Amino acid sequence: MADGVVVTRNQAGGDTGIDIIQATTPLLQPLRIFLADGKTLVFFVSPNGSLSALGGFSANQKIVTATYAALTTDYLIEGDATAAAFTITLPLAAAAGGKAITLNIVKKDVSANAVTISRAGADTIAGSNTLALAAQYNSALLISDGVSVWYSM
């Protein structure tokens, strides 16, 4: 495969496929395999073409365009606020039975509409009730303490 070639699936269609991005740098290249159940497997390909499971994982990825209640099983939520601003409500920090929950949320569009992240119940998000993603590619890596607090990394 030549440098810069991209093979991808239609994410909006929810179909399965492979996304291979080969850059001009001699670093590990990401390989994402999109499964029919909405999960994504992530692996890395070395410059010599060998596949490494180092860092590989399976995660749920969602693209949302309206108010959404995040699930403890979500991993990456891409907010598209092109049509209107909306809110993503986090699950309770304690929803996983005292285990930490990790969520990645990103605003993917260029509109002036914000994607607002809101707490559930009396939880806090880095000491606040909400966190706004106002510009394209603003993102939040949120990790719960398993009790009542979400930390923003």
Buried (B, 14 or more C-beta within 10 A) or exposed (E): EEEEEEEEBEBEEEEEBEBBBBEEEEEBBBBBBBEEEBBBBBBBBEEEEEEEEEEEEEBBBBEBBEEBEBBBEBBBBBBBBEEEBBBBBBBBBBBBEEEEBEBBBBBBBEBEBBBBBBBBEEBBBEEEEEBBBBEEEBBBEBBBBBEBBBBBE
